[in-house]
């Protein structure tokens, strides 16, 4: 299904496993670049590699969203890796 996401950027939280992982791979399959985040750096690396295998760019940020600085870290990473996030 063509969703018009090719070249867009998505931030997916909790993307190291389960539904989050599935969302990352579905978005990557639609050509969407992804910023994957969660607490398990090893699992995030595997998800990012699987997304890259679909021909998209994937960046990883391992962090806990309960930390006060987490949101700022995600925004800065999105800017640095993809030029930002657009709604």
PyMOL Python script that loads the backbone (N, CA, C, O; Angstrom):
from pymol import cmd

cmd.read_pdbstr("""\
ATOM      1  N   UNK A   1       0.845  -1.174   0.000  1.00  0.00           N
ATOM      2  CA  UNK A   1       0.000   0.000   0.000  1.00  0.00           C
ATOM      3  C   UNK A   1       0.888   1.234   0.000  1.00  0.00           C
ATOM      4  O   UNK A   1       1.792   1.341   0.829  1.00  0.00           O
ATOM      5  N   UNK A   2       0.650   2.152  -0.901  1.00  0.00           N
ATOM      6  CA  UNK A   2       1.417   3.388  -0.977  1.00  0.00           C
ATOM      7  C   UNK A   2       0.769   4.428  -0.069  1.00  0.00           C
ATOM      8  O   UNK A   2      -0.362   4.855  -0.299  1.00  0.00           O
ATOM      9  N   UNK A   3       1.517   4.834   0.983  1.00  0.00           N
ATOM     10  CA  UNK A   3       0.990   5.779   1.957  1.00  0.00           C
ATOM     11  C   UNK A   3       1.554   7.186   1.790  1.00  0.00           C
ATOM     12  O   UNK A   3       1.195   8.086   2.549  1.00  0.00           O
ATOM     13  N   UNK A   4       2.429   7.389   0.810  1.00  0.00           N
ATOM     14  CA  UNK A   4       3.009   8.711   0.595  1.00  0.00           C
ATOM     15  C   UNK A   4       4.041   9.087   1.641  1.00  0.00           C
ATOM     16  O   UNK A   4       4.232  10.271   1.918  1.00  0.00           O
ATOM     17  N   UNK A   5       4.712   8.104   2.227  1.00  0.00           N
ATOM     18  CA  UNK A   5       5.674   8.374   3.300  1.00  0.00           C
ATOM     19  C   UNK A   5       7.128   8.356   2.829  1.00  0.00           C
ATOM     20  O   UNK A   5       8.034   8.622   3.619  1.00  0.00           O
ATOM     21  N   UNK A   6       7.354   8.057   1.592  1.00  0.00           N
ATOM     22  CA  UNK A   6       8.714   7.970   1.085  1.00  0.00           C
ATOM     23  C   UNK A   6       9.461   9.281   1.297  1.00  0.00           C
ATOM     24  O   UNK A   6       8.990  10.345   0.895  1.00  0.00           O
ATOM     25  N   UNK A   7      10.625   9.197   1.929  1.00  0.00           N
ATOM     26  CA  UNK A   7      11.442  10.365   2.197  1.00  0.00           C
ATOM     27  C   UNK A   7      11.065  11.149   3.442  1.00  0.00           C
ATOM     28  O   UNK A   7      11.787  12.067   3.829  1.00  0.00           O
ATOM     29  N   UNK A   8       9.960  10.811   4.072  1.00  0.00           N
ATOM     30  CA  UNK A   8       9.559  11.465   5.321  1.00  0.00           C
ATOM     31  C   UNK A   8      10.404  10.902   6.465  1.00  0.00           C
ATOM     32  O   UNK A   8      11.130   9.924   6.283  1.00  0.00           O
ATOM     33  N   UNK A   9      10.306  11.521   7.639  1.00  0.00           N
ATOM     34  CA  UNK A   9      11.032  11.073   8.826  1.00  0.00           C
ATOM     35  C   UNK A   9      10.029  10.782   9.934  1.00  0.00           C
ATOM     36  O   UNK A   9       9.122  11.572  10.195  1.00  0.00           O
ATOM     37  N   UNK A  10      10.209   9.637  10.580  1.00  0.00           N
ATOM     38  CA  UNK A  10       9.337   9.273  11.705  1.00  0.00           C
ATOM     39  C   UNK A  10      10.179   8.999  12.939  1.00  0.00           C
ATOM     40  O   UNK A  10      11.248   8.395  12.854  1.00  0.00           O
ATOM     41  N   UNK A  11       9.691   9.443  14.072  1.00  0.00           N
ATOM     42  CA  UNK A  11      10.269   9.133  15.380  1.00  0.00           C
ATOM     43  C   UNK A  11       9.355   8.086  16.008  1.00  0.00           C
ATOM     44  O   UNK A  11       8.161   8.319  16.193  1.00  0.00           O
ATOM     45  N   UNK A  12       9.933   6.929  16.333  1.00  0.00           N
ATOM     46  CA  UNK A  12       9.149   5.847  16.927  1.00  0.00           C
ATOM     47  C   UNK A  12       9.741   5.527  18.293  1.00  0.00           C
ATOM     48  O   UNK A  12      10.872   5.050  18.388  1.00  0.00           O
ATOM     49  N   UNK A  13       8.980   5.789  19.347  1.00  0.00           N
ATOM     50  CA  UNK A  13       9.437   5.471  20.698  1.00  0.00           C
ATOM     51  C   UNK A  13       9.114   4.013  21.013  1.00  0.00           C
ATOM     52  O   UNK A  13       8.208   3.427  20.421  1.00  0.00           O
ATOM     53  N   UNK A  14       9.854   3.441  21.940  1.00  0.00           N
ATOM     54  CA  UNK A  14       9.632   2.042  22.310  1.00  0.00           C
ATOM     55  C   UNK A  14       9.816   1.122  21.132  1.00  0.00           C
ATOM     56  O   UNK A  14       9.085   0.143  20.984  1.00  0.00           O
ATOM     57  N   UNK A  15      10.797   1.428  20.281  1.00  0.00           N
ATOM     58  CA  UNK A  15      10.925   0.712  19.020  1.00  0.00           C
ATOM     59  C   UNK A  15      11.902  -0.452  19.031  1.00  0.00           C
ATOM     60  O   UNK A  15      12.250  -0.975  17.973  1.00  0.00           O
ATOM     61  N   UNK A  16      12.348  -0.865  20.207  1.00  0.00           N
ATOM     62  CA  UNK A  16      13.310  -1.968  20.255  1.00  0.00           C
ATOM     63  C   UNK A  16      12.659  -3.341  20.115  1.00  0.00           C
ATOM     64  O   UNK A  16      13.342  -4.320  19.812  1.00  0.00           O
ATOM     65  N   UNK A  17      11.345  -3.422  20.332  1.00  0.00           N
ATOM     66  CA  UNK A  17      10.667  -4.725  20.226  1.00  0.00           C
ATOM     67  C   UNK A  17       9.161  -4.517  20.098  1.00  0.00           C
ATOM     68  O   UNK A  17       8.665  -3.396  20.206  1.00  0.00           O
ATOM     69  N   UNK A  18       8.461  -5.584  19.873  1.00  0.00           N
ATOM     70  CA  UNK A  18       6.998  -5.568  19.861  1.00  0.00           C
ATOM     71  C   UNK A  18       6.387  -4.655  18.816  1.00  0.00           C
ATOM     72  O   UNK A  18       6.845  -4.583  17.676  1.00  0.00           O
ATOM     73  N   UNK A  19       5.337  -3.957  19.236  1.00  0.00           N
ATOM     74  CA  UNK A  19       4.594  -3.087  18.317  1.00  0.00           C
ATOM     75  C   UNK A  19       5.487  -1.979  17.770  1.00  0.00           C
ATOM     76  O   UNK A  19       5.413  -1.661  16.583  1.00  0.00           O
ATOM     77  N   UNK A  20       6.326  -1.390  18.612  1.00  0.00           N
ATOM     78  CA  UNK A  20       7.214  -0.325  18.150  1.00  0.00           C
ATOM     79  C   UNK A  20       8.132  -0.797  17.037  1.00  0.00           C
ATOM     80  O   UNK A  20       8.324  -0.097  16.043  1.00  0.00           O
ATOM     81  N   UNK A  21       8.700  -1.987  17.202  1.00  0.00           N
ATOM     82  CA  UNK A  21       9.565  -2.567  16.166  1.00  0.00           C
ATOM     83  C   UNK A  21       8.774  -2.769  14.884  1.00  0.00           C
ATOM     84  O   UNK A  21       9.248  -2.448  13.795  1.00  0.00           O
ATOM     85  N   UNK A  22       7.575  -3.300  15.019  1.00  0.00           N
ATOM     86  CA  UNK A  22       6.727  -3.518  13.858  1.00  0.00           C
ATOM     87  C   UNK A  22       6.403  -2.227  13.122  1.00  0.00           C
ATOM     88  O   UNK A  22       6.377  -2.196  11.892  1.00  0.00           O
ATOM     89  N   UNK A  23       6.158  -1.166  13.875  1.00  0.00           N
ATOM     90  CA  UNK A  23       5.870   0.133  13.270  1.00  0.00           C
ATOM     91  C   UNK A  23       7.084   0.636  12.496  1.00  0.00           C
ATOM     92  O   UNK A  23       6.951   1.117  11.371  1.00  0.00           O
ATOM     93  N   UNK A  24       8.269   0.525  13.099  1.00  0.00           N
ATOM     94  CA  UNK A  24       9.492   0.956  12.414  1.00  0.00           C
ATOM     95  C   UNK A  24       9.638   0.232  11.083  1.00  0.00           C
ATOM     96  O   UNK A  24       9.888   0.859  10.054  1.00  0.00           O
ATOM     97  N   UNK A  25       9.483  -1.074  11.103  1.00  0.00           N
ATOM     98  CA  UNK A  25       9.687  -1.849   9.880  1.00  0.00           C
ATOM     99  C   UNK A  25       8.608  -1.566   8.835  1.00  0.00           C
ATOM    100  O   UNK A  25       8.893  -1.570   7.637  1.00  0.00           O
ATOM    101  N   UNK A  26       7.380  -1.322   9.274  1.00  0.00           N
ATOM    102  CA  UNK A  26       6.316  -0.972   8.325  1.00  0.00           C
ATOM    103  C   UNK A  26       6.592   0.395   7.698  1.00  0.00           C
ATOM    104  O   UNK A  26       6.429   0.567   6.490  1.00  0.00           O
ATOM    105  N   UNK A  27       7.008   1.364   8.512  1.00  0.00           N
ATOM    106  CA  UNK A  27       7.330   2.682   7.987  1.00  0.00           C
ATOM    107  C   UNK A  27       8.515   2.612   7.024  1.00  0.00           C
ATOM    108  O   UNK A  27       8.495   3.232   5.961  1.00  0.00           O
ATOM    109  N   UNK A  28       9.537   1.860   7.399  1.00  0.00           N
ATOM    110  CA  UNK A  28      10.703   1.698   6.527  1.00  0.00           C
ATOM    111  C   UNK A  28      10.298   1.051   5.207  1.00  0.00           C
ATOM    112  O   UNK A  28      10.817   1.406   4.148  1.00  0.00           O
ATOM    113  N   UNK A  29       9.378   0.111   5.275  1.00  0.00           N
ATOM    114  CA  UNK A  29       8.878  -0.534   4.066  1.00  0.00           C
ATOM    115  C   UNK A  29       8.159   0.429   3.139  1.00  0.00           C
ATOM    116  O   UNK A  29       8.060   0.183   1.937  1.00  0.00           O
ATOM    117  N   UNK A  30       7.658   1.524   3.692  1.00  0.00           N
ATOM    118  CA  UNK A  30       6.993   2.573   2.913  1.00  0.00           C
ATOM    119  C   UNK A  30       7.976   3.657   2.463  1.00  0.00           C
ATOM    120  O   UNK A  30       7.580   4.641   1.839  1.00  0.00           O
ATOM    121  N   UNK A  31       9.281   3.464   2.790  1.00  0.00           N
ATOM    122  CA  UNK A  31      10.300   4.425   2.376  1.00  0.00           C
ATOM    123  C   UNK A  31      10.524   5.562   3.347  1.00  0.00           C
ATOM    124  O   UNK A  31      11.155   6.560   3.000  1.00  0.00           O
ATOM    125  N   UNK A  32      10.018   5.425   4.550  1.00  0.00           N
ATOM    126  CA  UNK A  32      10.144   6.460   5.573  1.00  0.00           C
ATOM    127  C   UNK A  32      11.437   6.263   6.356  1.00  0.00           C
ATOM    128  O   UNK A  32      11.710   5.160   6.830  1.00  0.00           O
ATOM    129  N   UNK A  33      12.228   7.314   6.496  1.00  0.00           N
ATOM    130  CA  UNK A  33      13.415   7.273   7.346  1.00  0.00           C
ATOM    131  C   UNK A  33      12.952   7.274   8.799  1.00  0.00           C
ATOM    132  O   UNK A  33      11.917   7.855   9.125  1.00  0.00           O
ATOM    133  N   UNK A  34      13.721   6.621   9.672  1.00  0.00           N
ATOM    134  CA  UNK A  34      13.241   6.437  11.039  1.00  0.00           C
ATOM    135  C   UNK A  34      14.297   6.781  12.093  1.00  0.00           C
ATOM    136  O   UNK A  34      15.488   6.515  11.927  1.00  0.00           O
ATOM    137  N   UNK A  35      13.818   7.374  13.168  1.00  0.00           N
ATOM    138  CA  UNK A  35      14.621   7.588  14.368  1.00  0.00           C
ATOM    139  C   UNK A  35      14.047   6.639  15.407  1.00  0.00           C
ATOM    140  O   UNK A  35      12.928   6.824  15.885  1.00  0.00           O
ATOM    141  N   UNK A  36      14.829   5.616  15.750  1.00  0.00           N
ATOM    142  CA  UNK A  36      14.350   4.600  16.689  1.00  0.00           C
ATOM    143  C   UNK A  36      14.883   4.901  18.081  1.00  0.00           C
ATOM    144  O   UNK A  36      16.042   5.281  18.250  1.00  0.00           O
ATOM    145  N   UNK A  37      14.018   4.725  19.076  1.00  0.00           N
ATOM    146  CA  UNK A  37      14.416   5.031  20.436  1.00  0.00           C
ATOM    147  C   UNK A  37      13.774   4.073  21.429  1.00  0.00           C
ATOM    148  O   UNK A  37      12.678   3.555  21.216  1.00  0.00           O
ATOM    149  N   UNK A  38      14.486   3.862  22.497  1.00  0.00           N
ATOM    150  CA  UNK A  38      14.070   2.978  23.575  1.00  0.00           C
ATOM    151  C   UNK A  38      15.241   2.837  24.530  1.00  0.00           C
ATOM    152  O   UNK A  38      16.203   3.601  24.452  1.00  0.00           O
ATOM    153  N   UNK A  39      15.169   1.873  25.423  1.00  0.00           N
ATOM    154  CA  UNK A  39      16.222   1.740  26.430  1.00  0.00           C
ATOM    155  C   UNK A  39      17.266   0.680  26.095  1.00  0.00           C
ATOM    156  O   UNK A  39      18.351   0.696  26.676  1.00  0.00           O
ATOM    157  N   UNK A  40      16.976  -0.237  25.182  1.00  0.00           N
ATOM    158  CA  UNK A  40      17.870  -1.353  24.875  1.00  0.00           C
ATOM    159  C   UNK A  40      18.671  -1.059  23.608  1.00  0.00           C
ATOM    160  O   UNK A  40      18.194  -1.291  22.498  1.00  0.00           O
ATOM    161  N   UNK A  41      19.896  -0.546  23.781  1.00  0.00           N
ATOM    162  CA  UNK A  41      20.715  -0.121  22.646  1.00  0.00           C
ATOM    163  C   UNK A  41      20.979  -1.262  21.666  1.00  0.00           C
ATOM    164  O   UNK A  41      20.960  -1.048  20.454  1.00  0.00           O
ATOM    165  N   UNK A  42      21.222  -2.456  22.166  1.00  0.00           N
ATOM    166  CA  UNK A  42      21.487  -3.584  21.282  1.00  0.00           C
ATOM    167  C   UNK A  42      20.303  -3.925  20.402  1.00  0.00           C
ATOM    168  O   UNK A  42      20.451  -4.121  19.196  1.00  0.00           O
ATOM    169  N   UNK A  43      19.130  -3.994  21.007  1.00  0.00           N
ATOM    170  CA  UNK A  43      17.911  -4.299  20.247  1.00  0.00           C
ATOM    171  C   UNK A  43      17.595  -3.175  19.268  1.00  0.00           C
ATOM    172  O   UNK A  43      17.145  -3.439  18.152  1.00  0.00           O
ATOM    173  N   UNK A  44      17.822  -1.920  19.669  1.00  0.00           N
ATOM    174  CA  UNK A  44      17.583  -0.793  18.768  1.00  0.00           C
ATOM    175  C   UNK A  44      18.493  -0.865  17.550  1.00  0.00           C
ATOM    176  O   UNK A  44      18.072  -0.564  16.433  1.00  0.00           O
ATOM    177  N   UNK A  45      19.738  -1.265  17.768  1.00  0.00           N
ATOM    178  CA  UNK A  45      20.680  -1.415  16.659  1.00  0.00           C
ATOM    179  C   UNK A  45      20.204  -2.453  15.658  1.00  0.00           C
ATOM    180  O   UNK A  45      20.343  -2.267  14.449  1.00  0.00           O
ATOM    181  N   UNK A  46      19.640  -3.550  16.161  1.00  0.00           N
ATOM    182  CA  UNK A  46      19.112  -4.589  15.277  1.00  0.00           C
ATOM    183  C   UNK A  46      17.913  -4.085  14.485  1.00  0.00           C
ATOM    184  O   UNK A  46      17.792  -4.375  13.295  1.00  0.00           O
ATOM    185  N   UNK A  47      17.028  -3.337  15.129  1.00  0.00           N
ATOM    186  CA  UNK A  47      15.858  -2.779  14.439  1.00  0.00           C
ATOM    187  C   UNK A  47      16.310  -1.790  13.369  1.00  0.00           C
ATOM    188  O   UNK A  47      15.794  -1.795  12.252  1.00  0.00           O
ATOM    189  N   UNK A  48      17.280  -0.939  13.717  1.00  0.00           N
ATOM    190  CA  UNK A  48      17.784   0.036  12.747  1.00  0.00           C
ATOM    191  C   UNK A  48      18.417  -0.665  11.553  1.00  0.00           C
ATOM    192  O   UNK A  48      18.231  -0.235  10.414  1.00  0.00           O
ATOM    193  N   UNK A  49      19.158  -1.732  11.795  1.00  0.00           N
ATOM    194  CA  UNK A  49      19.779  -2.480  10.699  1.00  0.00           C
ATOM    195  C   UNK A  49      18.707  -3.079   9.787  1.00  0.00           C
ATOM    196  O   UNK A  49      18.851  -3.067   8.565  1.00  0.00           O
ATOM    197  N   UNK A  50      17.644  -3.595  10.376  1.00  0.00           N
ATOM    198  CA  UNK A  50      16.550  -4.157   9.580  1.00  0.00           C
ATOM    199  C   UNK A  50      15.862  -3.069   8.757  1.00  0.00           C
ATOM    200  O   UNK A  50      15.453  -3.315   7.623  1.00  0.00           O
ATOM    201  N   UNK A  51      15.734  -1.872   9.322  1.00  0.00           N
ATOM    202  CA  UNK A  51      15.140  -0.753   8.580  1.00  0.00           C
ATOM    203  C   UNK A  51      16.060  -0.341   7.432  1.00  0.00           C
ATOM    204  O   UNK A  51      15.595  -0.115   6.315  1.00  0.00           O
ATOM    205  N   UNK A  52      17.356  -0.244   7.703  1.00  0.00           N
ATOM    206  CA  UNK A  52      18.319   0.135   6.665  1.00  0.00           C
ATOM    207  C   UNK A  52      18.324  -0.871   5.516  1.00  0.00           C
ATOM    208  O   UNK A  52      18.529  -0.500   4.360  1.00  0.00           O
ATOM    209  N   UNK A  53      18.100  -2.132   5.835  1.00  0.00           N
ATOM    210  CA  UNK A  53      18.040  -3.172   4.804  1.00  0.00           C
ATOM    211  C   UNK A  53      16.890  -2.929   3.835  1.00  0.00           C
ATOM    212  O   UNK A  53      16.880  -3.472   2.730  1.00  0.00           O
ATOM    213  N   UNK A  54      15.925  -2.117   4.244  1.00  0.00           N
ATOM    214  CA  UNK A  54      14.795  -1.769   3.380  1.00  0.00           C
ATOM    215  C   UNK A  54      15.098  -0.517   2.561  1.00  0.00           C
ATOM    216  O   UNK A  54      14.239  -0.030   1.826  1.00  0.00           O
ATOM    217  N   UNK A  55      16.335   0.011   2.688  1.00  0.00           N
ATOM    218  CA  UNK A  55      16.771   1.126   1.862  1.00  0.00           C
ATOM    219  C   UNK A  55      16.525   2.507   2.425  1.00  0.00           C
ATOM    220  O   UNK A  55      16.564   3.488   1.682  1.00  0.00           O
ATOM    221  N   UNK A  56      16.272   2.611   3.717  1.00  0.00           N
ATOM    222  CA  UNK A  56      16.042   3.923   4.324  1.00  0.00           C
ATOM    223  C   UNK A  56      17.154   4.251   5.308  1.00  0.00           C
ATOM    224  O   UNK A  56      17.960   3.389   5.662  1.00  0.00           O
ATOM    225  N   UNK A  57      17.189   5.490   5.742  1.00  0.00           N
ATOM    226  CA  UNK A  57      18.132   5.914   6.774  1.00  0.00           C
ATOM    227  C   UNK A  57      17.491   5.671   8.133  1.00  0.00           C
ATOM    228  O   UNK A  57      16.308   5.948   8.330  1.00  0.00           O
ATOM    229  N   UNK A  58      18.277   5.154   9.063  1.00  0.00           N
ATOM    230  CA  UNK A  58      17.784   4.908  10.416  1.00  0.00           C
ATOM    231  C   UNK A  58      18.829   5.371  11.418  1.00  0.00           C
ATOM    232  O   UNK A  58      20.010   5.049  11.290  1.00  0.00           O
ATOM    233  N   UNK A  59      18.393   6.125  12.411  1.00  0.00           N
ATOM    234  CA  UNK A  59      19.262   6.583  13.488  1.00  0.00           C
ATOM    235  C   UNK A  59      18.738   6.016  14.797  1.00  0.00           C
ATOM    236  O   UNK A  59      17.540   5.776  14.952  1.00  0.00           O
ATOM    237  N   UNK A  60      19.658   5.803  15.741  1.00  0.00           N
ATOM    238  CA  UNK A  60      19.327   5.180  17.025  1.00  0.00           C
ATOM    239  C   UNK A  60      19.637   6.136  18.166  1.00  0.00           C
ATOM    240  O   UNK A  60      20.694   6.766  18.190  1.00  0.00           O
ATOM    241  N   UNK A  61      18.702   6.239  19.117  1.00  0.00           N
ATOM    242  CA  UNK A  61      18.943   6.959  20.366  1.00  0.00           C
ATOM    243  C   UNK A  61      18.451   6.072  21.498  1.00  0.00           C
ATOM    244  O   UNK A  61      17.252   5.840  21.649  1.00  0.00           O
ATOM    245  N   UNK A  62      19.392   5.580  22.286  1.00  0.00           N
ATOM    246  CA  UNK A  62      19.026   4.777  23.455  1.00  0.00           C
ATOM    247  C   UNK A  62      18.890   5.712  24.648  1.00  0.00           C
ATOM    248  O   UNK A  62      19.854   6.351  25.068  1.00  0.00           O
ATOM    249  N   UNK A  63      17.669   5.781  25.189  1.00  0.00           N
ATOM    250  CA  UNK A  63      17.419   6.628  26.357  1.00  0.00           C
ATOM    251  C   UNK A  63      16.113   6.220  27.018  1.00  0.00           C
ATOM    252  O   UNK A  63      15.341   5.423  26.484  1.00  0.00           O
ATOM    253  N   UNK A  64      15.889   6.786  28.186  1.00  0.00           N
ATOM    254  CA  UNK A  64      14.661   6.548  28.941  1.00  0.00           C
ATOM    255  C   UNK A  64      13.842   7.839  28.893  1.00  0.00           C
ATOM    256  O   UNK A  64      14.302   8.882  29.357  1.00  0.00           O
ATOM    257  N   UNK A  65      12.649   7.773  28.343  1.00  0.00           N
ATOM    258  CA  UNK A  65      11.824   8.977  28.197  1.00  0.00           C
ATOM    259  C   UNK A  65      11.384   9.573  29.527  1.00  0.00           C
ATOM    260  O   UNK A  65      10.831  10.672  29.550  1.00  0.00           O
ATOM    261  N   UNK A  66      11.616   8.878  30.630  1.00  0.00           N
ATOM    262  CA  UNK A  66      11.309   9.444  31.937  1.00  0.00           C
ATOM    263  C   UNK A  66      12.350  10.474  32.373  1.00  0.00           C
ATOM    264  O   UNK A  66      12.107  11.245  33.301  1.00  0.00           O
ATOM    265  N   UNK A  67      13.508  10.491  31.710  1.00  0.00           N
ATOM    266  CA  UNK A  67      14.550  11.464  32.035  1.00  0.00           C
ATOM    267  C   UNK A  67      14.157  12.829  31.478  1.00  0.00           C
ATOM    268  O   UNK A  67      13.659  12.931  30.356  1.00  0.00           O
ATOM    269  N   UNK A  68      14.382  13.861  32.257  1.00  0.00           N
ATOM    270  CA  UNK A  68      13.977  15.214  31.877  1.00  0.00           C
ATOM    271  C   UNK A  68      14.605  15.682  30.567  1.00  0.00           C
ATOM    272  O   UNK A  68      13.977  16.444  29.831  1.00  0.00           O
ATOM    273  N   UNK A  69      15.803  15.256  30.263  1.00  0.00           N
ATOM    274  CA  UNK A  69      16.500  15.720  29.061  1.00  0.00           C
ATOM    275  C   UNK A  69      16.197  14.879  27.819  1.00  0.00           C
ATOM    276  O   UNK A  69      16.692  15.186  26.735  1.00  0.00           O
ATOM    277  N   UNK A  70      15.401  13.837  27.959  1.00  0.00           N
ATOM    278  CA  UNK A  70      15.184  12.897  26.857  1.00  0.00           C
ATOM    279  C   UNK A  70      14.562  13.556  25.625  1.00  0.00           C
ATOM    280  O   UNK A  70      15.024  13.328  24.508  1.00  0.00           O
ATOM    281  N   UNK A  71      13.544  14.352  25.809  1.00  0.00           N
ATOM    282  CA  UNK A  71      12.872  14.979  24.664  1.00  0.00           C
ATOM    283  C   UNK A  71      13.832  15.884  23.893  1.00  0.00           C
ATOM    284  O   UNK A  71      13.852  15.864  22.663  1.00  0.00           O
ATOM    285  N   UNK A  72      14.620  16.669  24.610  1.00  0.00           N
ATOM    286  CA  UNK A  72      15.581  17.555  23.954  1.00  0.00           C
ATOM    287  C   UNK A  72      16.623  16.748  23.185  1.00  0.00           C
ATOM    288  O   UNK A  72      17.036  17.139  22.093  1.00  0.00           O
ATOM    289  N   UNK A  73      17.039  15.637  23.749  1.00  0.00           N
ATOM    290  CA  UNK A  73      18.003  14.767  23.071  1.00  0.00           C
ATOM    291  C   UNK A  73      17.422  14.236  21.765  1.00  0.00           C
ATOM    292  O   UNK A  73      18.115  14.196  20.749  1.00  0.00           O
ATOM    293  N   UNK A  74      16.167  13.834  21.786  1.00  0.00           N
ATOM    294  CA  UNK A  74      15.526  13.320  20.573  1.00  0.00           C
ATOM    295  C   UNK A  74      15.406  14.401  19.511  1.00  0.00           C
ATOM    296  O   UNK A  74      15.662  14.147  18.334  1.00  0.00           O
ATOM    297  N   UNK A  75      15.019  15.604  19.914  1.00  0.00           N
ATOM    298  CA  UNK A  75      14.893  16.706  18.955  1.00  0.00           C
ATOM    299  C   UNK A  75      16.245  17.029  18.339  1.00  0.00           C
ATOM    300  O   UNK A  75      16.345  17.203  17.124  1.00  0.00           O
ATOM    301  N   UNK A  76      17.272  17.111  19.149  1.00  0.00           N
ATOM    302  CA  UNK A  76      18.612  17.422  18.635  1.00  0.00           C
ATOM    303  C   UNK A  76      19.120  16.328  17.702  1.00  0.00           C
ATOM    304  O   UNK A  76      19.744  16.623  16.682  1.00  0.00           O
ATOM    305  N   UNK A  77      18.861  15.084  18.039  1.00  0.00           N
ATOM    306  CA  UNK A  77      19.272  13.988  17.164  1.00  0.00           C
ATOM    307  C   UNK A  77      18.525  14.045  15.843  1.00  0.00           C
ATOM    308  O   UNK A  77      19.121  13.847  14.784  1.00  0.00           O
ATOM    309  N   UNK A  78      17.236  14.310  15.893  1.00  0.00           N
ATOM    310  CA  UNK A  78      16.440  14.427  14.666  1.00  0.00           C
ATOM    311  C   UNK A  78      16.967  15.548  13.786  1.00  0.00           C
ATOM    312  O   UNK A  78      17.046  15.400  12.566  1.00  0.00           O
ATOM    313  N   UNK A  79      17.324  16.659  14.395  1.00  0.00           N
ATOM    314  CA  UNK A  79      17.905  17.786  13.620  1.00  0.00           C
ATOM    315  C   UNK A  79      19.224  17.376  12.992  1.00  0.00           C
ATOM    316  O   UNK A  79      19.456  17.614  11.806  1.00  0.00           O
ATOM    317  N   UNK A  80      20.088  16.757  13.790  1.00  0.00           N
ATOM    318  CA  UNK A  80      21.409  16.387  13.294  1.00  0.00           C
ATOM    319  C   UNK A  80      21.393  15.297  12.236  1.00  0.00           C
ATOM    320  O   UNK A  80      22.153  15.361  11.270  1.00  0.00           O
ATOM    321  N   UNK A  81      20.553  14.317  12.403  1.00  0.00           N
ATOM    322  CA  UNK A  81      20.521  13.176  11.485  1.00  0.00           C
ATOM    323  C   UNK A  81      19.640  13.400  10.253  1.00  0.00           C
ATOM    324  O   UNK A  81      19.963  12.928   9.163  1.00  0.00           O
ATOM    325  N   UNK A  82      18.528  14.119  10.430  1.00  0.00           N
ATOM    326  CA  UNK A  82      17.544  14.221   9.368  1.00  0.00           C
ATOM    327  C   UNK A  82      17.142  15.655   9.013  1.00  0.00           C
ATOM    328  O   UNK A  82      16.335  15.867   8.107  1.00  0.00           O
ATOM    329  N   UNK A  83      17.696  16.627   9.717  1.00  0.00           N
ATOM    330  CA  UNK A  83      17.310  18.008   9.466  1.00  0.00           C
ATOM    331  C   UNK A  83      16.075  18.440  10.237  1.00  0.00           C
ATOM    332  O   UNK A  83      15.598  19.562  10.067  1.00  0.00           O
ATOM    333  N   UNK A  84      15.544  17.548  11.094  1.00  0.00           N
ATOM    334  CA  UNK A  84      14.393  17.872  11.919  1.00  0.00           C
ATOM    335  C   UNK A  84      13.244  16.941  11.692  1.00  0.00           C
ATOM    336  O   UNK A  84      13.339  15.988  10.919  1.00  0.00           O
ATOM    337  N   UNK A  85      12.146  17.221  12.372  1.00  0.00           N
ATOM    338  CA  UNK A  85      10.904  16.482  12.219  1.00  0.00           C
ATOM    339  C   UNK A  85       9.835  17.454  11.762  1.00  0.00           C
ATOM    340  O   UNK A  85       9.784  18.588  12.239  1.00  0.00           O
ATOM    341  N   UNK A  86       8.993  17.032  10.857  1.00  0.00           N
ATOM    342  CA  UNK A  86       7.922  17.887  10.342  1.00  0.00           C
ATOM    343  C   UNK A  86       6.605  17.191  10.561  1.00  0.00           C
ATOM    344  O   UNK A  86       6.467  16.008  10.250  1.00  0.00           O
ATOM    345  N   UNK A  87       5.631  17.907  11.093  1.00  0.00           N
ATOM    346  CA  UNK A  87       4.290  17.334  11.290  1.00  0.00           C
ATOM    347  C   UNK A  87       3.485  17.433  10.010  1.00  0.00           C
ATOM    348  O   UNK A  87       2.331  17.006   9.972  1.00  0.00           O
TER     349      UNK A  87
END
""", "prot")
cmd.dss("prot")
cmd.show_as("cartoon", "prot")
cmd.util.cbc("prot")
cmd.orient("prot")
